[in-house]
């Protein structure tokens, strides 16, 4: 099972980081059928092929995901997409 771990600093504050995580999860939900829910400052997400979380703070956003066998070959593309989402929503 492949894993993705992305930790990025930002200067947007907690509220903006939570909004960004919501936007990222919403887009993943629309495109890939991912479901998500908040637990404090952690947005947990699940899908039959991936599960993980987006943890936000005043200064960082961290994405941790475990990829199933069917999506493991796309790990690099998924990491690129996550970086693009973070850039778009926390710019």
N, C-alpha and C positions, 0 to 999 in steps of 0.2 A: 504494500500500500504506500503510495507516494504522499508526501506532505508538502504543503506550501506554508511558509512563514515569512510574512512581510511586515516590517516595522518601519514606519515613517514618522518623522517629526513634522509638526506644523505649527503655525502661529495663529490659528483661527479660533482657539478657545473651545471649550467643551460643547457648548450649544451648537456651534457650526459643525463640529466633528460628529455629533449625534445626527444632525441633519444629513451630513455627507454619508454616514453609514446607512441611514434610511434610504437615501437615493440609490446607493450602490445595491442594497438588498432588493429594493423595488425593481431596479433594472434587471438584476439576476432573476427575480421572480417572474417578470414578464417574458424574458428571453429563454429561461431554462427551467421554469417551474419550481424554483427554490422557495421554500417557506422560511419565515424568520420570526423571532420574537425577542423582545428586550428582557434582560435580567440585570437590573442596575445599569451600569455603563457598558454592558456586554450584549451585543446583538448576536444571538445564536441562529445559525441557519442550517437547514437540512434539505437533502434531495436524495433520491435513491443512489446516486453515484458520488455524492460529496456531502460532507458535513463539517461544520466548523463554527468559528465565531469571529466577530469584529469587535475588538476592545478599544474603546476611545477614552482619552483623557484630555486635559487642557493642552497638552503639548505633543501627544503621540496618537497614532492610530495603528493598530496591529491586527493583521489578518492571519489567522491560523486555520488551515483546512486539511482534511484527510480526504484523499482522492481514491475512489474505487478503481478497480482494475480497468474498467472500460474507459475512464477518462484520464488515467495515468499517462498515456502517451501524449496528452495535450497539456501537460503540466507547464511547459514553457509558455505556450500561448495563453494559458489562464493567468500566469503570473504577469505577463505583459498587459493583459486586459485589466487586471486589478490595479496595476500601477497607473494605467490610463484613467480608470475611474477615480482613483485618489487625486490625481492631478486635476481632473475636471471639477470635482466637487469640493476640493480644498484649496483651489488656486486663489 
